[in-house]
Amino acid sequence: MKDSYISRMDDRFREIRRILTEILEEVSGFKYRAAREVEELLEKRGVHCGIWLDVRLPADGLVKIDLYCPQPLVVGKVTVSLIDAEEVEEALAQLRKLAEAAEKSRGAKTYLAVLAVEFAPRDVAQYLRKRAEEEGIHLILGREY
């Protein structure tokens, strides 16, 4: 009797958590959708990891990482928009610095580096895809205009 009650409560809790996650994604937007996409990608690879948001790690001061998983080490940067090649290169450089800081803090190599960009002009998106592929970065691109 007690076990079935606990089981029903677990099911209800899972359903409430699922609903709250969906609401949070709708309200909070792109960063949460990017985190979920990375979790799904990792699941497809057989890796179970909940992505943490806005983590601060000690590495030459505190470093803020937008998308983070400690094991395996996943480091991600999320930005609303990149409007030209110069901004793309700045974002890639920032992501490299974040990955280095996380590697130093965790004592592990980066398993996956992620750059999530919500909006980009079509030509910038094309350049971004090319650069991300060259650097082995997983790119999440929201909308092109």
Secondary structure, DSSP 8 states (H G I E B T S, - for coil): -HHHHHHHHHHHHHHHHHHHHHHHHHHH-HHHHHHHHHHHHHHHTT-----EEEEEEESSSEEEEEEEETTTTEEEEEEEE--SHHHHHHHHHHHHHHHHHHHHHHTS--SEEEEEEEEE-HHHHHHHHHHHHHHT-EEEEEEE-
